[in-house]
Amino acid sequence: MTTDRTLSISTVTHTIKAPLEKVNIADWLFNLPDAEYQRCSPAHIAAGHTTSDDGRRMSINVETIGEALMVQHFVGQVLEPHFCRLTSISDAITMKGRTKVHLLWELSAKKIDDDTCEYSNHIHASATDEFLAFLEKNGVTFEQARAARQQASDSHNREETPNFAKSIEHRSLSIS
């Protein structure tokens, strides 16, 4: 992704009260029940799992970010216990129509001490060519879209990250 197309970058961290060696973010991500995903944010509508055409694991998330209904098709690029990187060409559905946004999602955990670790939830949204054409068609400047997306992404990330961390913590401590 090039920086000239960046719509938002948001990173939020939260403490997990579990030893790092018990944390497995990839396992959590691909075993997260739909109802638990919904409990992590009022903006979360649905979550599921599938595979891409080439067999890679995918997390499908439906949520609202700001005024857009987002259907995210996150394909796993790196899926490790303490680091996951996923990418998506996501559908953004607004009152003005439908377009596509490129997302990079990174989830990680690092050791703080023997009993705790720090969870990080990082999301980077970038404009696709389709998104740029959508803005032009609707008379919205890139700067306006960037400001709105940055605010919405930060707000959403601050809301869901502590709840994701609690969910990961619970799963980490319930698995022997």
C-alpha positions as CSV (number, residue, x, y, z in Angstrom):
1,M,0.0,0.0,0.0
2,T,1.3,3.4,-0.8
3,T,1.0,6.2,1.7
4,D,-0.7,8.6,-0.8
5,R,-3.8,6.3,-0.7
6,T,-3.9,5.9,3.1
7,L,-7.3,6.5,4.5
8,S,-6.5,5.6,8.1
9,I,-4.0,3.9,10.3
10,S,-5.1,2.9,13.8
11,T,-3.3,0.9,16.5
12,V,-4.7,0.2,19.9
13,T,-3.2,-2.0,22.6
14,H,-4.6,-3.7,25.7
15,T,-3.1,-5.9,28.4
16,I,-4.0,-9.6,28.4
17,K,-3.7,-11.2,31.8
18,A,-2.3,-14.5,30.5
19,P,1.2,-15.8,29.9
20,L,2.3,-15.2,26.3
21,E,3.0,-19.0,25.8
22,K,-0.8,-19.6,26.3
23,V,-1.9,-17.0,23.8
24,N,-2.7,-18.1,20.3
25,I,-4.2,-15.3,18.3
26,A,-4.6,-17.3,15.0
27,D,-6.4,-20.1,16.9
28,W,-8.7,-17.5,18.6
29,L,-9.4,-15.6,15.3
30,F,-10.5,-18.8,13.5
31,N,-12.5,-20.2,16.3
32,L,-14.2,-17.0,17.5
33,P,-18.0,-17.7,17.6
34,D,-20.2,-15.3,15.8
35,A,-22.0,-14.3,19.0
36,E,-18.8,-13.6,20.8
37,Y,-17.6,-11.4,17.9
38,Q,-20.9,-9.5,18.1
39,R,-20.4,-9.0,21.9
40,C,-17.0,-7.3,21.2
41,S,-18.6,-4.2,19.7
42,P,-22.2,-2.9,19.0
43,A,-20.9,-2.3,15.5
44,H,-20.2,-6.0,14.9
45,I,-22.9,-7.7,12.8
46,A,-21.5,-11.1,11.9
47,A,-18.3,-13.1,11.6
48,G,-17.4,-16.4,9.9
49,H,-14.6,-18.4,8.4
50,T,-13.9,-19.9,5.1
51,T,-10.9,-20.3,2.6
52,S,-9.8,-18.3,-0.4
53,D,-9.8,-19.9,-3.8
54,D,-6.1,-20.8,-3.3
55,G,-6.8,-22.5,0.1
56,R,-5.7,-19.8,2.5
57,R,-7.8,-19.3,5.7
58,M,-10.2,-16.3,5.6
59,S,-12.0,-14.4,8.3
60,I,-15.2,-12.8,7.1
61,N,-16.3,-9.9,9.2
62,V,-19.4,-7.7,8.8
63,E,-19.5,-4.5,10.8
64,T,-20.2,-0.8,10.5
65,I,-17.3,1.6,10.5
66,G,-18.6,5.2,10.7
67,E,-21.4,5.4,8.2
68,A,-20.3,2.4,6.1
69,L,-21.4,-1.1,6.3
70,M,-18.2,-3.1,5.8
71,V,-18.0,-6.7,4.5
72,Q,-14.4,-7.7,5.1
73,H,-12.8,-10.7,3.3
74,F,-9.6,-11.1,5.4
75,V,-7.2,-13.5,3.8
76,G,-4.5,-14.8,6.1
77,Q,-1.0,-13.8,5.0
78,V,0.8,-14.7,8.3
79,L,-1.1,-16.8,10.9
80,E,1.1,-17.5,13.9
81,P,0.2,-17.7,17.6
82,H,1.6,-14.2,18.4
83,F,1.3,-12.5,15.1
84,C,-1.4,-12.5,12.4
85,R,-1.4,-10.4,9.2
86,L,-4.5,-10.4,7.0
87,T,-5.5,-8.4,4.0
88,S,-8.8,-7.7,2.4
89,I,-10.4,-5.9,-0.5
90,S,-13.5,-5.0,1.5
91,D,-16.9,-3.9,0.4
92,A,-17.9,-0.6,1.8
93,I,-21.7,0.1,1.4
94,T,-22.9,3.6,2.1
95,M,-26.0,5.6,1.4
96,K,-24.2,6.9,-1.7
97,G,-23.5,3.4,-3.0
98,R,-21.0,0.6,-2.9
99,T,-17.2,0.6,-3.3
100,K,-14.0,-1.2,-2.3
101,V,-11.4,-0.4,0.3
102,H,-8.0,-2.2,0.8
103,L,-7.4,-3.3,4.4
104,L,-4.3,-4.6,6.2
105,W,-5.1,-6.1,9.7
106,E,-2.3,-7.0,12.1
107,L,-3.0,-8.6,15.5
108,S,-0.1,-9.3,17.8
109,A,0.9,-10.2,21.3
110,K,4.2,-9.5,23.1
111,K,5.4,-10.5,26.6
112,I,5.2,-8.0,29.4
113,D,6.1,-10.4,32.2
114,D,5.5,-14.1,33.1
115,D,1.8,-13.5,33.7
116,T,0.8,-10.8,31.1
117,C,1.3,-9.7,27.6
118,E,0.3,-6.8,25.4
119,Y,-2.2,-7.3,22.6
120,S,-2.0,-4.9,19.6
121,N,-4.8,-4.4,17.1
122,H,-3.6,-2.5,14.0
123,I,-5.7,-1.6,11.0
124,H,-4.5,0.2,7.8
125,A,-7.1,1.3,5.3
126,S,-6.2,2.4,1.8
127,A,-8.2,3.6,-1.2
128,T,-8.6,1.4,-4.2
129,D,-9.0,2.8,-7.7
130,E,-12.7,2.0,-7.4
131,F,-12.8,4.0,-4.1
132,L,-11.1,7.1,-5.8
133,A,-13.7,6.9,-8.6
134,F,-16.5,6.6,-6.0
135,L,-15.3,9.8,-4.3
136,E,-15.1,11.7,-7.5
137,K,-18.6,10.6,-8.6
138,N,-20.0,11.7,-5.2
139,G,-18.1,15.0,-5.0
140,V,-16.1,14.0,-1.9
141,T,-12.5,15.0,-1.6
142,F,-9.9,12.5,-0.6
143,E,-9.0,14.7,2.4
144,Q,-12.7,14.6,3.6
145,A,-12.8,10.8,3.2
146,R,-9.5,10.4,5.0
147,A,-10.6,12.5,7.9
148,A,-13.9,10.7,8.3
149,R,-12.3,7.2,8.0
150,Q,-9.5,8.1,10.4
151,Q,-12.0,9.2,13.1
152,A,-14.3,6.2,12.5
153,S,-11.5,3.7,12.5
154,D,-9.9,5.1,15.7
155,S,-13.2,5.1,17.5
156,H,-14.1,1.6,16.4
157,N,-10.6,0.2,17.2
158,R,-10.7,1.8,20.7
159,E,-14.0,0.1,21.3
160,E,-13.3,-3.4,20.1
161,T,-9.6,-3.9,21.1
162,P,-10.2,-4.2,24.9
163,N,-13.0,-6.7,24.2
164,F,-10.9,-8.7,21.7
165,A,-8.1,-8.8,24.4
166,K,-10.6,-10.1,27.0
167,S,-11.9,-12.7,24.6
168,I,-8.3,-13.9,23.8
169,E,-7.5,-13.9,27.5
170,H,-10.5,-16.0,28.3
171,R,-9.7,-18.5,25.5
172,S,-6.0,-18.6,26.5
173,L,-6.8,-19.4,30.1
174,S,-9.5,-21.9,29.4
175,I,-7.3,-24.1,27.1
176,S,-4.8,-26.2,29.0
